[in-house]
Amino acid sequence: MPPLLALLRTRWLRVIALSTVVSALLAVYSLPAQAETPGIGISKPTATVSEGGTTDLFNVWLGTQPATSVTLSVVNSAATQLTASPLYLTFTDTNWNTAQTVTLTATNDTADDGDTTATITLSVLDGASDDAYDDIADATVAVSVTDNDTCGLTILESNGSTGVAETATTDTFTVALGAEPTNDVVVSELSGRGNVMRRIRDMGLDTELDDADARRIVQHVKDQEAKGFSYEGARASFDLVLRRALPNYEAPYELVDFMVIVENRRRSSFGTGWRKDGAEHPMLSEATVKVRIGDEVQHMAAEGDGPVGALDQALRKAIIGVYPAISAVRLTDYKVRVVNEGAGTGAVVRVVIESADDRDVWHTVGASQNILEASWLALTDSFEWWLFRNGIVQ
């Protein structure tokens, strides 16, 4: 072969080899070829973030070069759990294929609301975008959000320990919740199984109530506290909770029915109004109580200074024939508290009654949306506790 042809052939082969290498590099590193129809490109369909921890991101670009600008909105389906930034992405005819980044961050709240999922939707703002992009499909990214809050209690002891002495010294500790609750949380010193078993032993009931019974009692106390009861200031009612768990428990009496009437003495001799002849007549409270003692039903009525006083007197009249010593019990204080403020007339009220005799002072509790029912529960607990306390019933 002539030298000139040989030289040309060598150079031609080198050009072919270089062209092959360039083509291969372009296939690896070049952006995707322009599509025939507009669309939104995303770097990944899923993301994961955690509260107080990792963030995540994804990239967005357009599939075709627009004639005018295209604006995408970044819509977050769980704005309370997650933030996405920025909220808008704008592409032009020059940066349409340059990736823009959306950063995802979990909201580090204090509520134990569990792991959640969210969807980030990328949509074209029709009025501010190239008409060719008006009808394209949205692009979505599914996001998993991991919660870092856990329900529980944190106890902080002053000086790192807690101790008291009989010489009237006191000590304190602080109790806090581990996560923000969605409703009120009652923290009770009586709702622990150890405390329940301790009180069972103090009452001498440990031969009849075991650890399994204590667990059931703890659950019952928690259920009652959720209804508005609180036993810390009503130990007599708590003692009755334990006694009623006994397999051979029998109530000293059983309520059949009660009725309370409050009126302004509209009797024929007093006229038809609150006042007659310039004198104001007091309100009248009258209660009727029907209780069963053994096989007999006692049906009694009584008046009182108020509805609770009338209930007190009617109940005494109904049971005093069988339990004459009950006359020693005095109702010495009466307190009412609204448990769930803001519920209006449907709010639960808690009634605590203080009672006394010549030896003891004790407290009982009742809770209900009806203040008279709450008062009855506290009142009847007072009499029943006294009967057990003094060995009149076993």
CORVEN-V477529 format. One record per pair of residues at least 12 apart in sequence whose C-alpha atoms are under 8 Angstrom apart, sorted by the first residue. I is the first residue (numbers start at 1). J is the second residue. D is the distance in Angstrom with one decimal. If there is no record, write none. Layout:
# CORVEN-V477529
i=I j=J d=D
i=I j=J d=D
This chain:
# CORVEN-V477529
i=31 j=97 d=7.8
i=34 j=63 d=6.3
i=34 j=64 d=5.5
i=34 j=65 d=7.7
i=35 j=63 d=5.9
i=35 j=64 d=5.8
i=36 j=64 d=7.4
i=37 j=63 d=7.6
i=37 j=64 d=6.9
i=38 j=62 d=7.3
i=38 j=63 d=5.6
i=38 j=64 d=5.2
i=38 j=65 d=7.9
i=38 j=132 d=7.0
i=38 j=133 d=6.1
i=38 j=136 d=6.9
i=39 j=62 d=5.9
i=39 j=63 d=4.9
i=39 j=64 d=6.9
i=39 j=133 d=7.4
i=39 j=136 d=6.1
i=39 j=137 d=7.3
i=40 j=60 d=7.1
i=40 j=61 d=6.1
i=40 j=62 d=4.8
i=40 j=63 d=5.8
i=40 j=137 d=8.0
i=40 j=138 d=7.5
i=40 j=139 d=6.4
i=41 j=60 d=5.5
i=41 j=61 d=5.1
i=41 j=62 d=5.7
i=41 j=63 d=6.1
i=41 j=139 d=7.7
i=42 j=58 d=6.9
i=42 j=59 d=5.6
i=42 j=60 d=4.6
i=42 j=61 d=6.7
i=42 j=139 d=7.5
i=43 j=58 d=5.7
i=43 j=59 d=5.1
i=43 j=60 d=6.6
i=44 j=58 d=6.4
i=44 j=59 d=7.8
i=44 j=141 d=7.3
i=45 j=140 d=6.8
i=45 j=141 d=4.7
i=45 j=142 d=6.3
i=46 j=141 d=5.2
i=46 j=142 d=4.7
i=46 j=143 d=5.7
i=46 j=144 d=8.0
i=47 j=141 d=7.0
i=47 j=142 d=6.3
i=47 j=143 d=4.7
i=47 j=144 d=6.4
i=48 j=143 d=5.5
i=48 j=144 d=4.7
i=48 j=145 d=6.2
i=48 j=146 d=7.9
i=49 j=104 d=7.2
i=49 j=105 d=6.4
i=49 j=106 d=5.9
i=49 j=143 d=7.4
i=49 j=144 d=6.3
i=49 j=145 d=5.1
i=49 j=146 d=6.4
i=50 j=105 d=7.7
i=50 j=106 d=5.7
i=50 j=145 d=5.4
i=50 j=146 d=4.4
i=50 j=147 d=6.2
i=50 j=148 d=7.3
i=51 j=105 d=7.9
i=51 j=106 d=5.0
i=51 j=107 d=6.0
i=51 j=108 d=4.7
i=51 j=109 d=7.6
i=51 j=145 d=7.3
i=51 j=146 d=6.2
i=51 j=147 d=5.6
i=51 j=148 d=5.7
i=52 j=106 d=7.2
i=52 j=107 d=7.7
i=52 j=108 d=5.3
i=52 j=148 d=7.3
i=54 j=105 d=7.6
i=55 j=103 d=7.3
i=55 j=104 d=5.7
i=55 j=105 d=5.0
i=55 j=106 d=7.1
i=56 j=103 d=6.0
i=56 j=104 d=5.2
i=56 j=105 d=6.9
i=57 j=101 d=6.6
i=57 j=102 d=5.5
i=57 j=103 d=4.4
i=57 j=104 d=5.7
i=58 j=101 d=5.8
i=58 j=102 d=5.5
i=58 j=103 d=6.9
i=59 j=99 d=5.6
i=59 j=100 d=5.4
i=59 j=101 d=4.5
i=59 j=102 d=6.3
i=60 j=99 d=5.3
i=60 j=100 d=5.2
i=60 j=101 d=6.3
i=60 j=102 d=7.6
i=61 j=91 d=7.9
i=61 j=96 d=6.2
i=61 j=97 d=5.4
i=61 j=98 d=6.2
i=61 j=99 d=4.9
i=61 j=100 d=6.5
i=62 j=91 d=7.6
i=62 j=96 d=5.4
i=62 j=97 d=5.8
i=63 j=96 d=7.8
i=63 j=97 d=7.1
i=64 j=96 d=7.2
i=64 j=97 d=7.7
i=65 j=92 d=7.9
i=65 j=93 d=5.5
i=65 j=94 d=7.8
i=65 j=96 d=5.9
i=65 j=97 d=7.6
i=66 j=92 d=6.8
i=66 j=93 d=5.3
i=66 j=96 d=7.3
i=66 j=130 d=6.4
i=66 j=132 d=7.5
i=67 j=92 d=8.0
i=67 j=93 d=6.1
i=67 j=130 d=6.5
i=68 j=92 d=6.2
i=68 j=93 d=6.2
i=68 j=129 d=6.9
i=68 j=130 d=5.2
i=69 j=90 d=6.8
i=69 j=91 d=5.5
i=69 j=92 d=4.3
i=69 j=93 d=6.5
i=69 j=128 d=7.7
i=69 j=129 d=5.6
i=69 j=130 d=6.0
i=70 j=90 d=5.7
i=70 j=91 d=5.2
i=70 j=92 d=6.4
i=70 j=124 d=7.1
i=70 j=125 d=7.6
i=70 j=128 d=6.8
i=70 j=129 d=4.1
i=70 j=130 d=5.6
i=70 j=133 d=7.4
i=71 j=88 d=6.7
i=71 j=89 d=5.6
i=71 j=90 d=4.3
i=71 j=91 d=6.3
i=71 j=124 d=5.9
i=71 j=125 d=5.7
i=71 j=128 d=6.4
i=71 j=129 d=5.7
i=72 j=88 d=5.6
i=72 j=89 d=5.1
i=72 j=90 d=6.3
i=72 j=122 d=6.0
i=72 j=123 d=5.3
i=72 j=124 d=4.5
i=72 j=125 d=5.9
i=73 j=87 d=6.0
i=73 j=88 d=4.6
i=73 j=89 d=6.6
i=73 j=121 d=7.9
i=73 j=122 d=5.6
i=73 j=123 d=5.3
i=73 j=124 d=6.4
i=73 j=125 d=6.6
i=74 j=86 d=7.3
i=74 j=87 d=4.9
i=74 j=88 d=5.7
i=74 j=89 d=7.7
i=74 j=120 d=6.6
i=74 j=121 d=5.9
i=74 j=122 d=5.0
i=74 j=123 d=6.9
i=75 j=87 d=7.2
i=75 j=120 d=5.6
i=75 j=121 d=5.1
i=75 j=122 d=6.5
i=75 j=123 d=7.8
i=76 j=118 d=7.2
i=76 j=119 d=6.2
i=76 j=120 d=4.9
i=76 j=121 d=6.7
i=77 j=118 d=5.6
i=77 j=119 d=5.4
i=77 j=120 d=6.5
i=78 j=117 d=7.9
i=78 j=118 d=5.5
i=78 j=119 d=7.5
i=80 j=107 d=6.9
i=81 j=106 d=5.9
i=81 j=107 d=5.1
i=81 j=108 d=8.0
i=81 j=116 d=7.9
i=81 j=145 d=7.5
i=82 j=104 d=7.0
i=82 j=105 d=5.8
i=82 j=106 d=4.4
i=82 j=107 d=5.2
i=82 j=118 d=7.8
i=82 j=145 d=7.6
i=83 j=104 d=5.8
i=83 j=105 d=5.3
i=83 j=106 d=6.3
i=83 j=107 d=6.9
i=84 j=102 d=6.6
i=84 j=103 d=5.7
i=84 j=104 d=4.7
i=84 j=105 d=6.6
i=84 j=120 d=8.0
i=85 j=102 d=5.5
i=85 j=103 d=5.3
i=85 j=104 d=6.7
i=86 j=102 d=6.2
i=86 j=103 d=7.4
i=106 j=145 d=6.5
i=110 j=149 d=6.3
i=110 j=179 d=5.3
i=110 j=180 d=5.2
i=111 j=149 d=6.2
i=111 j=179 d=5.0
i=111 j=180 d=4.3
i=111 j=181 d=6.4
i=111 j=182 d=7.9
i=112 j=147 d=7.1
i=112 j=148 d=7.6
i=112 j=149 d=4.8
i=112 j=150 d=5.5
i=112 j=151 d=6.2
i=112 j=179 d=5.6
i=112 j=180 d=6.7
i=112 j=181 d=7.5
i=113 j=147 d=7.0
i=113 j=149 d=7.7
i=114 j=146 d=7.3
i=114 j=147 d=5.4
i=114 j=149 d=7.8
i=115 j=144 d=7.5
i=115 j=145 d=5.7
i=115 j=146 d=4.6
i=115 j=147 d=5.0
i=116 j=144 d=6.2
i=116 j=145 d=5.2
i=116 j=146 d=6.7
i=116 j=147 d=7.7
i=117 j=142 d=7.2
i=117 j=143 d=5.6
i=117 j=144 d=4.6
i=117 j=145 d=5.7
i=118 j=142 d=6.0
i=118 j=143 d=5.0
i=118 j=144 d=6.5
i=118 j=145 d=7.5
i=119 j=140 d=6.6
i=119 j=141 d=5.8
i=119 j=142 d=4.7
i=119 j=143 d=5.9
i=120 j=140 d=5.5
i=120 j=141 d=5.1
i=120 j=142 d=6.5
i=120 j=143 d=7.3
i=121 j=138 d=6.6
i=121 j=139 d=5.8
i=121 j=140 d=4.5
i=121 j=141 d=6.7
i=122 j=138 d=5.6
i=122 j=139 d=5.1
i=122 j=140 d=6.2
i=123 j=137 d=7.7
i=123 j=138 d=5.0
i=123 j=139 d=7.0
i=124 j=136 d=7.7
i=124 j=138 d=7.5
i=149 j=178 d=7.3
i=149 j=179 d=5.9
i=150 j=178 d=6.1
i=150 j=179 d=5.9
i=151 j=177 d=7.1
i=151 j=178 d=5.2
i=151 j=179 d=5.3
i=152 j=177 d=5.8
i=152 j=178 d=4.8
i=152 j=179 d=7.1
i=153 j=175 d=6.8
i=153 j=176 d=5.8
i=153 j=177 d=4.7
i=153 j=178 d=5.4
i=154 j=175 d=5.7
i=154 j=176 d=5.1
i=154 j=177 d=6.1
i=154 j=178 d=6.4
i=155 j=173 d=6.8
i=155 j=174 d=5.6
i=155 j=175 d=4.6
i=155 j=176 d=6.5
i=156 j=173 d=5.7
i=156 j=174 d=5.0
i=156 j=175 d=6.5
i=157 j=172 d=6.9
i=157 j=173 d=4.4
i=157 j=174 d=6.4
i=158 j=171 d=7.5
i=158 j=172 d=6.2
i=158 j=173 d=5.7
i=158 j=174 d=7.9
i=186 j=225 d=7.0
i=186 j=226 d=7.7
i=188 j=230 d=8.0
i=188 j=232 d=7.2
i=189 j=232 d=7.3
i=190 j=218 d=7.9
i=190 j=221 d=7.9
i=190 j=231 d=7.3
i=190 j=232 d=7.0
i=191 j=218 d=5.3
i=191 j=219 d=7.8
i=191 j=221 d=6.2
i=191 j=222 d=6.5
i=192 j=218 d=6.5
i=193 j=214 d=6.0
i=193 j=215 d=6.2
i=193 j=218 d=6.1
i=196 j=214 d=6.2
i=196 j=217 d=7.7
i=196 j=218 d=7.2
i=197 j=210 d=8.0
i=197 j=211 d=7.3
i=197 j=214 d=6.3
i=200 j=242 d=7.1
i=208 j=246 d=6.8
i=208 j=247 d=7.8
i=209 j=245 d=7.8
i=209 j=246 d=6.8
i=213 j=245 d=7.5
i=217 j=241 d=7.6
i=217 j=242 d=7.2
i=217 j=245 d=7.4
i=227 j=348 d=7.8
i=227 j=367 d=7.1
i=227 j=368 d=7.6
i=228 j=339 d=6.1
i=228 j=348 d=6.6
i=228 j=349 d=7.2
i=228 j=350 d=6.3
i=228 j=367 d=5.6
i=228 j=368 d=7.3
i=229 j=350 d=6.5
i=229 j=365 d=6.8
i=229 j=366 d=6.4
i=229 j=367 d=5.5
i=230 j=365 d=7.2
i=231 j=365 d=7.2
i=233 j=363 d=6.8
i=233 j=364 d=7.9
i=234 j=352 d=7.2
i=234 j=362 d=7.4
i=234 j=363 d=4.6
i=234 j=364 d=4.6
i=234 j=365 d=5.8
i=235 j=362 d=7.4
i=235 j=363 d=6.4
i=235 j=364 d=6.9
i=236 j=362 d=6.2
i=236 j=363 d=5.8
i=236 j=364 d=5.6
i=236 j=381 d=7.6
i=236 j=382 d=7.3
i=236 j=385 d=6.3
i=237 j=363 d=7.3
i=237 j=364 d=4.9
i=237 j=365 d=6.3
i=237 j=378 d=7.8
i=237 j=381 d=6.1
i=237 j=382 d=7.7
i=237 j=385 d=7.5
i=239 j=385 d=7.9
i=240 j=381 d=7.5
i=240 j=385 d=6.7
i=251 j=384 d=7.9
i=252 j=293 d=6.8
i=252 j=384 d=7.0
i=252 j=393 d=6.8
i=253 j=291 d=6.5
i=253 j=292 d=5.7
i=253 j=293 d=4.8
i=253 j=294 d=7.4
i=253 j=319 d=7.9
i=254 j=291 d=5.4
i=254 j=292 d=5.1
i=254 j=293 d=6.6
i=255 j=289 d=7.9
i=255 j=290 d=6.4
i=255 j=291 d=4.5
i=255 j=292 d=6.4
i=256 j=289 d=7.9
i=256 j=290 d=5.3
i=256 j=291 d=5.1
i=256 j=292 d=6.5
i=257 j=289 d=6.1
i=257 j=290 d=5.2
i=257 j=291 d=7.0
i=258 j=287 d=7.1
i=258 j=288 d=5.5
i=258 j=289 d=4.4
i=258 j=290 d=6.0
i=259 j=287 d=5.6
i=259 j=288 d=5.1
i=259 j=289 d=6.6
i=260 j=285 d=7.1
i=260 j=286 d=5.7
i=260 j=287 d=4.3
i=260 j=288 d=6.4
i=260 j=307 d=6.4
i=260 j=310 d=7.9
i=260 j=311 d=7.5
i=261 j=284 d=7.9
i=261 j=285 d=5.7
i=261 j=286 d=5.2
i=261 j=287 d=6.3
i=261 j=307 d=7.5
i=262 j=283 d=7.0
i=262 j=284 d=5.6
i=262 j=285 d=4.5
i=262 j=286 d=6.4
i=262 j=307 d=7.0
i=263 j=283 d=5.8
i=263 j=284 d=5.2
i=263 j=285 d=6.6
i=264 j=281 d=7.2
i=264 j=282 d=6.5
i=264 j=283 d=4.4
i=264 j=284 d=5.8
i=265 j=281 d=7.1
i=265 j=282 d=7.3
i=265 j=283 d=6.3
i=265 j=284 d=5.9
i=284 j=303 d=7.3
i=284 j=304 d=7.4
i=284 j=305 d=7.3
i=284 j=306 d=7.4
i=285 j=303 d=5.6
i=285 j=304 d=5.6
i=285 j=305 d=6.5
i=285 j=306 d=5.3
i=285 j=307 d=5.2
i=285 j=310 d=6.2
i=286 j=301 d=7.1
i=286 j=302 d=5.7
i=286 j=303 d=4.3
i=286 j=304 d=6.4
i=286 j=307 d=6.7
i=286 j=310 d=5.5
i=286 j=311 d=7.8
i=287 j=301 d=5.5
i=287 j=302 d=5.6
i=287 j=303 d=6.3
i=287 j=307 d=6.9
i=287 j=310 d=5.2
i=287 j=311 d=5.3
i=287 j=314 d=6.3
i=288 j=300 d=5.7
i=288 j=301 d=4.2
i=288 j=302 d=6.6
i=288 j=311 d=7.4
i=288 j=314 d=6.3
i=289 j=301 d=6.2
i=289 j=311 d=7.3
i=289 j=314 d=5.9
i=289 j=315 d=6.2
i=289 j=318 d=7.2
i=290 j=318 d=7.3
i=291 j=318 d=6.9
i=293 j=319 d=7.9
i=298 j=318 d=5.4
i=298 j=319 d=7.6
i=299 j=318 d=6.4
i=300 j=314 d=5.7
i=300 j=315 d=7.5
i=300 j=317 d=6.3
i=300 j=318 d=5.6
i=301 j=314 d=5.1
i=301 j=317 d=7.9
i=302 j=314 d=4.8
i=302 j=317 d=8.0
i=307 j=372 d=7.7
i=308 j=372 d=7.2
i=308 j=375 d=6.7
i=308 j=376 d=7.8
i=311 j=376 d=7.4
i=312 j=379 d=7.1
i=323 j=392 d=7.9
i=326 j=383 d=7.3
i=326 j=387 d=7.7
i=328 j=357 d=5.6
i=328 j=358 d=7.6
i=329 j=355 d=6.8
i=329 j=356 d=5.8
i=329 j=357 d=5.1
i=329 j=383 d=7.5
i=329 j=386 d=7.8
i=330 j=355 d=5.5
i=330 j=356 d=5.3
i=330 j=357 d=6.2
i=331 j=353 d=7.3
i=331 j=354 d=6.2
i=331 j=355 d=4.5
i=331 j=356 d=6.6
i=332 j=353 d=7.7
i=332 j=354 d=5.5
i=332 j=355 d=5.2
i=332 j=356 d=6.6
i=333 j=353 d=5.8
i=333 j=354 d=4.8
i=333 j=355 d=6.9
i=334 j=351 d=7.2
i=334 j=352 d=6.0
i=334 j=353 d=4.7
i=334 j=354 d=6.4
i=335 j=351 d=5.7
i=335 j=352 d=5.2
i=335 j=353 d=6.4
i=336 j=349 d=6.7
i=336 j=350 d=5.7
i=336 j=351 d=4.6
i=336 j=352 d=6.5
i=337 j=349 d=5.6
i=337 j=350 d=5.2
i=337 j=351 d=6.6
i=338 j=350 d=6.3
i=346 j=369 d=6.0
i=347 j=369 d=5.7
i=348 j=367 d=6.7
i=348 j=368 d=5.2
i=348 j=369 d=4.2
i=348 j=370 d=7.4
i=349 j=367 d=5.6
i=349 j=368 d=5.7
i=349 j=369 d=6.0
i=349 j=370 d=7.4
i=349 j=371 d=6.3
i=349 j=374 d=7.2
i=350 j=365 d=7.0
i=350 j=366 d=5.8
i=350 j=367 d=4.4
i=350 j=368 d=6.8
i=350 j=371 d=7.9
i=350 j=374 d=6.6
i=351 j=365 d=5.6
i=351 j=366 d=5.2
i=351 j=367 d=6.2
i=351 j=371 d=7.6
i=351 j=374 d=5.9
i=351 j=375 d=5.8
i=351 j=378 d=6.7
i=352 j=364 d=5.6
i=352 j=365 d=4.5
i=352 j=366 d=6.7
i=352 j=375 d=7.9
i=352 j=378 d=6.4
i=353 j=365 d=6.5
i=353 j=375 d=8.0
i=353 j=378 d=6.1
i=353 j=379 d=6.8
i=353 j=382 d=7.7
i=355 j=382 d=6.8
i=362 j=382 d=7.7
i=363 j=382 d=7.2
i=364 j=378 d=5.1
i=364 j=379 d=7.3
i=364 j=381 d=6.1
i=364 j=382 d=5.9
i=365 j=377 d=6.9
i=365 j=378 d=4.5
i=365 j=381 d=7.7
i=366 j=378 d=4.5
